[in-house]
Amino acid sequence: MENKINIRQITIIGVITAVICILGPLSIPIGVVPISFTNLAIYFALYTLGMKKGTLSYIVYMLIGLVGIPVFSGFSGGMTKLVGPTGGYIIGFIFMALIGGWVIDRFWDKWYLALLGLVAGTAVCYLFGSVWLAYQAHMSLGAAFSAGVIPFIPGDIVKMLIAVLAGPQIRRGLIKANLI
């Protein structure tokens, strides 16, 4: 059966989850919402594992952080992070992975279509994050958008471009090595 996950796939999911756990805490505090490498790690997870397993690797990472292991930005963890100002982004990453992964599964070798998928997924993540930030920080949606989205667009575009340029090369190498 194709839908069953075998030991090799579980191992690869674990390795990619570990990569997210390594990159996720690395952040640059610039305000309420820090610059994080979590989204870049997720973009690579999608190229490496596809939508379903890439999203699963992020969810495992998220659960590791929610039980208190300091894998979130700034080496933080716990449920307080989910209910704090950046919790909407943590949830939004799931939808980013689903949307971006769906497109990458179909067009991984067409960088411009993969980029559009990542842009769409990231926009949905921004929406979840901004709505929650506005609620949690008692600010307008416009103020939350200004604090939690606008400063991140240039860097996120660079991360997406890195992913769509390097991701297919990584995927080809993993396919050639019969790892995916």
N, C-alpha and C positions, 0 to 999 in steps of 0.2 A: 504494500500500500504506500502510495506516494505521500500521503498526508501525515504519516507517522514520523516522529522525530527520532533519529537514531543517535547513537553515542557521539559520532563525529559532529553532528549538527549541534548537539547539546554543548559539546566542548567549544565549538566556534562561537556559539551564543555566549558562553561563559567568558571567553577571551574578549569578545567585543564589549560585553558588560564591564569587564575589568578595565578596558580602554576608556569607556565612558566614566568609570569611577576615578580614573587617573586624571582625565582632562576636566571633568565636571567641577572639581573644587578650585581649579585654577581660575582666578577671576581678578578683575581690576575694579575696585570699588570707586564708582563715580557718583554715587548718590544712593537712592533707595534701591535701584536695580543695578547690579554690577554687570560689567562686561564679562561674559562667561564663554568657555570653550565647549560647553555642553552641546550646543546646537551643531557645531562642527563635528563632534564625535558622533552625534546622531546621523548627520548626513553621511558620514563614512559607514556607519552601521547599515544604513539603507542600501548603499552600494554593495557592501560585503554580504549582507544577509537577505536583502529583499524586504518588502513591506512587513510581512507577518513576523518573521524572526527578528528583523531590525526593531520593530515596535516592541516585541517581547523583550529584547535585550534592554531597551530603555525602561520598560515597566519593572524589570528585575532591579535595575539600577535605582529607580525611584523607590521601590520597596526597601532596598538596602538603606537608602537615605532616611526613609520614614521611620525605620526602627531605631534610628539614632546614630548610625555609622556616618561619620563626617565626609560625605561624598558630594554634597551640594556646594554651591559657590561659597567661597571663603572658608572652606573646610567646616561646613556646618551640616547638621542633620537633625532629624526628629520631626514630629508632627507640627511643632510650632512653625517650621519652615513652610509647610503646606498651608497653614491658616494665616501666615504672615503676608506681607505686601507682595512677595514674589510667588506666592502659591499658584496664582493663575497661570504663570508661565510654566511651572512644573507640570500642571495638568495640560496646558496647551501644547507642550512638546509631544504628547501622545498623538494629538490630531495632526501636528506637523509631520510626525513620522508616518502616520497613515496616509496622508495626502501625498507627501513627497515620495514615500515608498511606492505608492500605487503607480505614480508616473514613472519612477525609476524602473520598476519591474517591467514596464512596457517599452520604455525608451532610454535605457541606461546608456546606450551608445550614441545617442543624439543629445549633445550637451545643451543645446538651446531649449529643447523640450524638458529635459531633466531640470534645467535651471528654472523654467516656468513652474514646474511642480514644486520645487523647493521654495520659490517665492510665494506661491499660493499657500503652502503649508505653514511657512513662517508667518504670513499675514494672519492666518487663523490663530496661531500661537500668540501673536501680538494682540489680537482681539481678546482672547481669554485673559491674557496677562493684564491688559489695560483695564478691562471691566473689573477684575478682582482688585487691582491696585487702586482704582477709583473708590471702590466700596471700602476696602480695608483702610486706606489712608484718608478717607473722608475728603476726597477732592473730586473735581469735575472730571468727566471722561476726557475732555480736551487736555486738562492738566496732566492726567495720568498718561495720555498718549505722548505728550511733550516730554514727560520724565522717563517713560518706559519704552518708547519706540523710536522717536526721532533721533536721539543720540546714537542708536544702535544700527540704524539702517546702513551707513557706509561700511562698518565692520562686518555686518552680516552678509552684505553683498560680496565682500572679499572672501568670507568663509564659504559662501555658496560657489563662487568661482573656483576656489581651490578644490572643493569637493567635486564639481562637475568636470574639472580637468584631470584630477588625480584619481577620482573614483573609478572610472572605466578601466584605467590601467591596473588598479588593484584588483578589480573584478576579473579582468582577463587573466591575471596571474593566478588568482585563486581557482578559476575554472581550469586553467592549464595544469595546475597542481592537483586537480580533482578534489579540491577541498570544499567546493560549493557546486 
